Amino acid sequence: MSATENVLLADDALYDELYDVKHEAEASGNYIDIDPYPLMNALRDKAPFQKGLLRELMGLPPYQRSYGLRGLPGYTALGFEVCEAAFRNTQEFSNSSYSRPGQQEKSLGILEMDNPEHHAYRKAVQSLFLKSKALTWWREHWITEITEDLVGNLAGSDRSELNMQLCARLPVHTITRAVGLAGNDALVFRAALVRSMGNRAGPQAQLANLLTVERMLLEVITDRRAQAGDDLISWLIAAEIEVPGDSIRPLNDREIMIFARLLLLAGGGTTWRQLGIVLLALLIDRDQLEAVKADRSLIDAAVEESVRWNPTNPVFSRLAVQDFELAGITIPKGAAVEICLGAANREPARWQNPDVFDLHRPVKYHLGFGIGAHMCLGRNVAASEMNLAINKLLDHFPNIRLDPAFETPYVTGGLEQRGVSSLPVILK
């Protein structure tokens, strides 16, 4: 076994800390101990757009992860058409909702930018996340090797806990290697990154972790400026941006660091949760699992359906930057607007039996990856990882099934980040 495989496959207590969805939500303070969909569906059926933030309307304890919206009055979009309109409307609704008040630097990069600034920065890296690149460059460099190592490592066992052994490891090692971090740096970085996003351990600990994240990324940037590689950091160093009113220029170290930090945050978290969700959906429904085994072209449909049925993030937020009317309700300037894509993706007028996972559904676009200017940048890479992981599992373990010795897994977490905390299976 190579040194790289050793790091990838080794047990590490950090996996237990970082990749338990329920504990993650509890640590963030937004855990909910219910299935939110019956409540969200009932609200949507009552009215597609309502005054009040989603948690308030659902009768849940308040929680607002968007710094720029804390303490603001709010509205919630629940119907498909209203949610789509809110996603697409970048004139009245701003992503500055994610910005920290009083902080000039956009620490979440393009996530908190609006056009034309958002378009200029996103364009710098967009081509690396096209589907063609996800199926070639990303697989050839990282996804295929990591997936084969992880699935191959399970061959000597009769049982596995796939959340920790596969779902957690594949995306975090893919994105950290793509950025230029290697070996033990993947988990060390992920731990510091997650801890830097909240201050439950206190502001000093948060700052220390933030400095660790920045130091590790700036070291890679310095190395790549001295000698370019074939990775994301090298690509960003070579990229140029053109924000209207400014001349064409390269990204500076700080901008590259912020961009890379966002890619690492999203790439190491969302795919982990969604892979667990799609595997759970298939393992619970044996008929659909057998259909996928017989026709691997259905894997992409299963991934898409899982994102419609149970997206890892069922609610996004925006800030109203001027008075605006939506679905007959006037939204005042300065109000928070929450987009409940979880409810929108289960609208009965659009999908038959929408609460059921069904990979044979007629193809219709959903909002699970967002839509419009801020559609998920990494969706093609995530889909490529999940497709290959499911393919390799079925190649090696055609009789894979849930382990009856354990409680049946279920989707859990907060309203803002959902997934499966454990996925125990019998492999053979």
C-alpha positions as CSV (number, residue, x, y, z in Angstrom):
1,M,0.0,0.0,0.0
2,S,1.4,3.4,-1.0
3,A,1.8,6.3,1.5
4,T,-1.1,8.0,-0.2
5,E,-3.4,5.0,0.2
6,N,-2.3,4.7,3.8
7,V,-3.6,8.2,4.5
8,L,-6.7,7.7,2.5
9,L,-7.7,4.4,4.2
10,A,-6.4,4.9,7.7
11,D,-8.8,5.2,10.7
12,D,-8.7,8.7,12.2
13,A,-10.8,10.1,15.0
14,L,-11.3,13.2,13.0
15,Y,-13.7,11.3,10.6
16,D,-16.0,10.6,13.6
17,E,-15.9,14.3,14.6
18,L,-16.4,15.7,11.1
19,Y,-18.7,13.3,9.4
20,D,-21.6,12.7,11.7
21,V,-24.5,14.8,10.3
22,K,-26.5,14.8,13.5
23,H,-23.6,15.8,15.7
24,E,-22.6,18.4,13.1
25,A,-26.0,20.0,13.4
26,E,-26.0,19.8,17.2
27,A,-22.6,21.5,17.3
28,S,-24.0,24.2,15.0
29,G,-27.1,24.7,17.2
30,N,-29.6,24.0,14.4
31,Y,-30.4,20.3,14.9
32,I,-34.1,19.3,14.4
33,D,-35.4,15.9,15.6
34,I,-38.2,15.6,13.1
35,D,-38.7,15.0,9.4
36,P,-39.3,18.5,8.2
37,Y,-41.1,17.6,5.0
38,P,-44.6,17.1,6.3
39,L,-44.5,20.6,7.9
40,M,-42.9,22.2,4.8
41,N,-45.3,20.5,2.5
42,A,-48.3,21.7,4.6
43,L,-47.0,25.3,4.5
44,R,-46.6,25.2,0.8
45,D,-50.1,23.8,0.2
46,K,-51.4,26.6,2.4
47,A,-49.7,29.3,0.4
48,P,-46.7,29.3,-2.0
49,F,-45.3,32.5,-0.4
50,Q,-45.7,33.6,3.2
51,K,-44.6,36.3,5.6
52,G,-42.3,34.9,8.3
53,L,-39.0,32.9,8.3
54,L,-39.2,29.2,7.6
55,R,-38.4,28.1,11.1
56,E,-40.9,30.5,12.6
57,L,-43.6,29.2,10.3
58,M,-42.7,25.6,11.2
59,G,-42.7,26.3,14.9
60,L,-39.0,25.4,15.3
61,P,-36.5,27.2,17.5
62,P,-34.9,30.2,15.6
63,Y,-31.6,29.8,13.8
64,Q,-30.1,32.0,11.1
65,R,-26.9,30.9,9.6
66,S,-26.7,34.0,7.2
67,Y,-24.9,36.7,9.2
68,G,-26.4,39.4,7.0
69,L,-30.0,38.4,7.8
70,R,-29.8,38.1,11.6
71,G,-32.5,40.1,13.3
72,L,-34.3,41.0,10.1
73,P,-38.0,40.4,9.3
74,G,-38.5,37.6,6.8
75,Y,-40.6,35.9,4.1
76,T,-40.5,32.4,2.8
77,A,-41.0,31.0,-0.7
78,L,-42.3,27.5,-0.7
79,G,-44.0,26.8,-4.1
80,F,-41.9,25.8,-7.1
81,E,-42.7,28.7,-9.3
82,V,-42.1,31.2,-6.5
83,C,-38.9,29.6,-5.5
84,E,-37.6,29.5,-9.1
85,A,-38.5,33.2,-9.5
86,A,-36.7,34.1,-6.3
87,F,-33.6,32.1,-7.4
88,R,-33.5,33.8,-10.8
89,N,-34.2,37.3,-9.6
90,T,-30.7,38.8,-9.0
91,Q,-32.0,42.4,-9.3
92,E,-34.2,42.5,-6.2
93,F,-32.6,39.7,-4.2
94,S,-29.0,39.8,-3.2
95,N,-26.5,37.1,-2.0
96,S,-25.0,39.7,0.3
97,S,-27.2,37.9,2.9
98,Y,-24.2,35.7,3.5
99,S,-21.9,38.6,4.3
100,R,-20.9,39.6,7.8
101,P,-22.1,43.1,8.7
102,G,-19.3,45.6,8.7
103,Q,-16.9,43.3,6.9
104,Q,-15.7,44.6,3.6
105,E,-13.9,41.4,2.4
106,K,-16.2,38.7,0.9
107,S,-14.9,35.8,3.0
108,L,-17.2,33.3,1.2
109,G,-16.2,34.6,-2.2
110,I,-18.7,34.1,-5.1
111,L,-21.3,32.8,-2.7
112,E,-21.9,36.3,-1.3
113,M,-21.4,38.2,-4.6
114,D,-23.9,39.6,-7.0
115,N,-23.6,40.2,-10.7
116,P,-21.6,41.6,-12.4
117,E,-18.9,40.9,-9.8
118,H,-20.1,37.3,-9.3
119,H,-20.1,36.5,-13.0
120,A,-16.5,37.9,-13.4
121,Y,-15.1,35.8,-10.6
122,R,-17.1,32.6,-11.4
123,K,-16.0,32.8,-15.0
124,A,-12.4,32.5,-13.9
125,V,-12.9,28.9,-12.9
126,Q,-16.2,27.9,-14.5
127,S,-14.6,25.8,-17.3
128,L,-12.9,23.4,-14.9
129,F,-16.4,22.4,-13.6
130,L,-18.1,21.6,-16.8
131,K,-19.4,18.1,-17.2
132,S,-16.8,17.2,-19.8
133,K,-14.0,18.1,-17.3
134,A,-15.8,16.3,-14.5
135,L,-15.7,13.1,-16.6
136,T,-12.1,13.5,-17.8
137,W,-9.8,15.8,-15.9
138,W,-11.3,15.3,-12.5
139,R,-11.6,11.5,-12.9
140,E,-8.2,11.0,-14.5
141,H,-6.4,13.0,-11.8
142,W,-8.3,12.1,-8.7
143,I,-11.8,10.6,-8.6
144,T,-11.1,7.2,-10.2
145,E,-8.0,6.4,-8.2
146,I,-9.5,7.5,-4.9
147,T,-12.8,5.6,-5.6
148,E,-10.9,2.4,-6.6
149,D,-8.8,2.5,-3.5
150,L,-11.7,3.1,-1.2
151,V,-14.0,0.4,-2.7
152,G,-11.1,-2.0,-3.1
153,N,-10.2,-1.6,0.5
154,L,-13.7,-3.0,1.4
155,A,-13.1,-6.3,-0.4
156,G,-11.7,-8.1,2.6
157,S,-14.7,-7.3,4.8
158,D,-18.2,-8.7,5.0
159,R,-19.6,-5.5,6.4
160,S,-18.9,-1.8,6.2
161,E,-20.2,1.5,7.5
162,L,-20.3,3.3,4.2
163,N,-20.7,6.8,5.6
164,M,-17.3,6.8,7.1
165,Q,-15.6,4.3,4.8
166,L,-16.7,5.8,1.5
167,C,-19.1,8.8,1.6
168,A,-16.9,10.9,3.8
169,R,-13.5,10.1,2.3
170,L,-14.1,10.3,-1.4
171,P,-15.1,14.0,-1.7
172,V,-12.8,15.4,0.9
173,H,-9.7,13.7,-0.5
174,T,-10.8,14.6,-4.1
175,I,-11.2,18.3,-3.5
176,T,-8.2,18.7,-1.2
177,R,-5.9,16.9,-3.7
178,A,-7.4,19.0,-6.5
179,V,-6.5,22.2,-4.6
180,G,-2.9,20.9,-3.9
181,L,-3.1,19.6,-0.4
182,A,-2.0,16.0,0.1
183,G,-1.8,13.2,2.7
184,N,-2.8,14.0,6.3
185,D,-3.4,17.7,5.3
186,A,-6.9,16.7,4.0
187,L,-8.4,16.0,7.4
188,V,-6.3,18.6,9.3
189,F,-7.5,21.2,6.8
190,R,-11.1,20.0,6.9
191,A,-11.2,20.1,10.7
192,A,-9.8,23.6,10.8
193,L,-12.1,24.8,8.1
194,V,-15.3,23.5,9.9
195,R,-14.2,24.9,13.2
196,S,-13.4,28.3,11.7
197,M,-17.0,28.5,10.5
198,G,-18.6,28.7,14.0
199,N,-17.6,30.1,17.3
200,R,-19.2,27.6,19.7
201,A,-15.7,26.9,21.1
202,G,-15.1,30.6,21.5
203,P,-13.8,33.4,19.3
204,Q,-10.1,32.7,20.0
205,A,-10.5,29.0,18.8
206,Q,-12.4,30.2,15.7
207,L,-9.7,32.7,14.9
208,A,-6.9,30.1,15.4
209,N,-8.6,27.7,13.0
210,L,-9.2,30.4,10.5
211,L,-5.5,31.3,10.5
212,T,-4.6,27.6,10.1
213,V,-6.8,27.4,7.0
214,E,-5.3,30.6,5.5
215,R,-1.8,29.5,6.3
216,M,-2.2,26.1,4.6
217,L,-3.7,27.6,1.5
218,L,-1.3,30.4,1.2
219,E,1.6,27.9,1.4
220,V,0.2,26.0,-1.6
221,I,-0.3,29.2,-3.5
222,T,3.3,30.3,-2.9
223,D,4.5,26.8,-4.0
224,R,2.4,27.0,-7.2
225,R,3.6,30.5,-8.1
226,A,7.1,29.1,-7.9
227,Q,6.2,26.0,-9.9
228,A,2.8,25.5,-11.5
229,G,1.0,22.1,-11.4
230,D,-2.1,20.7,-12.9
231,D,-4.5,21.6,-10.2
232,L,-7.1,24.2,-9.1
233,I,-4.6,26.6,-7.4
234,S,-2.4,26.7,-10.5
235,W,-5.5,27.3,-12.7
236,L,-6.6,30.2,-10.5
237,I,-3.1,31.7,-10.6
238,A,-3.2,31.7,-14.4
239,A,-6.8,33.0,-14.6
240,E,-7.8,36.5,-15.3
241,I,-10.9,38.5,-14.2
242,E,-12.5,41.5,-15.7
243,V,-15.0,43.2,-13.4
244,P,-16.8,46.0,-15.2
245,G,-15.1,49.3,-14.5
246,D,-11.8,47.6,-13.8
247,S,-9.1,46.4,-16.2
248,I,-8.4,42.7,-16.9
249,R,-6.1,41.4,-14.2
250,P,-5.0,38.2,-12.5
251,L,-6.3,37.1,-9.1
252,N,-4.2,38.1,-6.1
253,D,-3.2,35.6,-3.4
254,R,-6.0,36.6,-1.1
255,E,-8.6,36.2,-3.8
256,I,-7.3,32.8,-4.7
257,M,-7.2,31.7,-1.1
258,I,-10.9,32.7,-0.6
259,F,-11.9,31.0,-3.8
260,A,-10.1,27.8,-2.8
261,R,-11.5,27.9,0.7
262,L,-15.1,28.0,-0.6
263,L,-14.4,25.1,-3.0
264,L,-13.0,23.1,-0.2
265,L,-15.9,23.9,2.1
266,A,-18.6,22.9,-0.5
267,G,-16.7,20.1,-2.2
268,G,-15.9,18.3,1.0
269,G,-19.3,18.6,2.6
270,T,-22.2,18.6,0.2
271,T,-21.1,15.5,-1.9
272,W,-20.5,13.5,1.3
273,R,-24.1,14.1,2.5
274,Q,-25.7,13.6,-0.9
275,L,-23.8,10.3,-1.6
276,G,-25.1,8.9,1.6
277,I,-28.7,10.0,0.7
278,V,-28.7,8.4,-2.7
279,L,-27.2,5.2,-1.4
280,L,-29.8,5.0,1.3
281,A,-32.6,5.6,-1.2
282,L,-31.4,2.7,-3.3
283,L,-30.7,0.3,-0.5
284,I,-34.1,0.9,1.0
285,D,-35.9,0.1,-2.3
286,R,-34.6,-3.2,-3.6
287,D,-36.4,-3.0,-6.9
288,Q,-34.8,0.3,-7.8
289,L,-31.4,-1.0,-6.7
290,E,-31.8,-4.0,-9.0
291,A,-32.8,-1.7,-11.8
292,V,-29.6,0.3,-11.4
293,K,-27.6,-2.9,-11.2
294,A,-29.0,-4.1,-14.5
295,D,-28.8,-0.7,-16.2
296,R,-26.0,1.5,-15.0
297,S,-27.2,4.4,-17.1
298,L,-29.9,4.9,-14.4
299,I,-27.3,5.9,-11.8
300,D,-27.3,9.5,-13.1
301,A,-31.1,9.5,-12.8
302,A,-30.8,8.1,-9.2
303,V,-28.4,10.9,-8.3
304,E,-30.7,13.6,-9.8
305,E,-33.8,12.1,-8.1
306,S,-32.0,12.0,-4.7
307,V,-31.2,15.8,-5.0
308,R,-34.9,16.5,-5.8
309,W,-36.2,14.2,-3.1
310,N,-33.8,15.1,-0.3
311,P,-31.3,17.8,-1.1
312,T,-28.6,18.3,1.5
313,N,-29.6,21.9,1.8
314,P,-33.4,22.4,1.6
315,V,-33.3,26.2,2.2
316,F,-31.3,29.1,0.9
317,S,-31.6,32.8,1.8
318,R,-31.5,36.2,0.0
319,L,-31.6,39.9,1.1
320,A,-34.2,42.1,-0.5
321,V,-32.4,45.2,-1.8
322,Q,-35.5,47.2,-2.7
323,D,-39.2,47.0,-2.3
324,F,-40.5,44.2,-4.5
325,E,-43.7,42.2,-5.0
326,L,-43.7,38.4,-5.2
327,A,-46.8,36.2,-5.4
328,G,-49.0,39.2,-4.5
329,I,-47.0,40.1,-1.3
330,T,-44.9,43.2,-1.1
331,I,-41.4,42.5,0.3
332,P,-39.9,45.6,1.9
333,K,-36.3,46.6,1.2
334,G,-34.0,45.1,3.9
335,A,-36.1,42.0,4.5
336,A,-34.8,38.4,4.6
337,V,-36.2,36.0,1.9
338,E,-35.8,32.3,2.5
339,I,-36.2,29.9,-0.5
340,C,-37.5,26.5,0.6
341,L,-36.4,24.4,-2.3
342,G,-37.2,21.3,-0.3
343,A,-40.9,22.1,-0.4
344,A,-40.7,23.3,-4.0
345,N,-39.1,20.1,-5.1
346,R,-42.0,18.1,-3.7
347,E,-44.9,20.1,-5.2
348,P,-47.6,17.7,-6.3
349,A,-48.6,19.9,-9.2
350,R,-45.2,19.2,-10.7
351,W,-44.4,15.7,-9.6
352,Q,-46.6,12.6,-9.0
353,N,-46.1,11.1,-5.5
354,P,-43.4,13.7,-4.8
355,D,-42.5,12.4,-1.4
356,V,-41.3,9.1,-2.9
357,F,-37.9,8.5,-4.4
358,D,-38.4,7.3,-7.9
359,L,-35.5,7.2,-10.4
360,H,-37.9,6.3,-13.2
361,R,-39.6,9.7,-13.1
362,P,-40.0,11.7,-16.4
363,V,-37.1,14.1,-16.6
364,K,-38.0,17.6,-15.2
365,Y,-35.6,20.1,-13.8
366,H,-35.6,20.7,-10.0
367,L,-34.1,23.2,-7.7
368,G,-31.9,20.9,-5.7
369,F,-28.7,22.4,-7.1
370,G,-30.2,25.9,-7.2
371,I,-30.9,27.6,-10.5
372,G,-29.9,30.7,-12.3
373,A,-26.7,32.7,-11.7
374,H,-25.8,30.9,-8.5
375,M,-26.5,27.3,-9.6
376,C,-24.1,25.0,-7.8
377,L,-20.7,25.3,-9.4
378,G,-19.5,21.9,-8.5
379,R,-22.6,19.9,-9.4
380,N,-21.0,18.1,-12.3
381,V,-18.0,17.0,-10.2
382,A,-20.2,15.9,-7.4
383,A,-22.4,13.8,-9.8
384,S,-19.2,12.3,-11.3
385,E,-18.0,11.2,-7.9
386,M,-21.3,9.8,-6.9
387,N,-21.8,8.0,-10.2
388,L,-18.4,6.3,-10.1
389,A,-18.7,5.4,-6.4
390,I,-22.1,3.6,-7.0
391,N,-20.8,1.9,-10.1
392,K,-17.7,0.6,-8.2
393,L,-19.8,-0.6,-5.3
394,L,-22.1,-2.6,-7.5
395,D,-19.2,-4.0,-9.5
396,H,-17.5,-5.3,-6.3
397,F,-20.6,-6.1,-4.2
398,P,-23.6,-7.0,-6.3
399,N,-25.4,-8.4,-3.1
400,I,-24.9,-5.2,-1.1
401,R,-27.7,-4.6,1.4
402,L,-28.6,-2.7,4.6
403,D,-27.3,-4.5,7.7
404,P,-30.4,-5.6,9.7
405,A,-28.3,-5.7,12.9
406,F,-28.5,-1.9,13.0
407,E,-31.3,0.6,13.1
408,T,-32.5,1.5,9.6
409,P,-30.6,4.6,8.5
410,Y,-32.5,7.9,8.0
411,V,-31.9,11.4,6.8
412,T,-31.1,13.7,9.7
413,G,-29.4,17.0,10.7
414,G,-30.4,20.6,10.6
415,L,-32.8,22.3,8.3
416,E,-29.8,23.8,6.5
417,Q,-27.6,20.7,6.1
418,R,-29.0,17.2,5.9
419,G,-27.6,13.7,5.4
420,V,-27.1,10.2,6.8
421,S,-25.0,9.8,9.9
422,S,-24.4,6.1,9.4
423,L,-24.9,3.6,6.6
424,P,-24.1,0.1,7.9
425,V,-24.3,-2.5,5.1
426,I,-23.6,-6.2,4.4
427,L,-21.3,-6.3,1.4
428,K,-21.4,-10.0,0.3
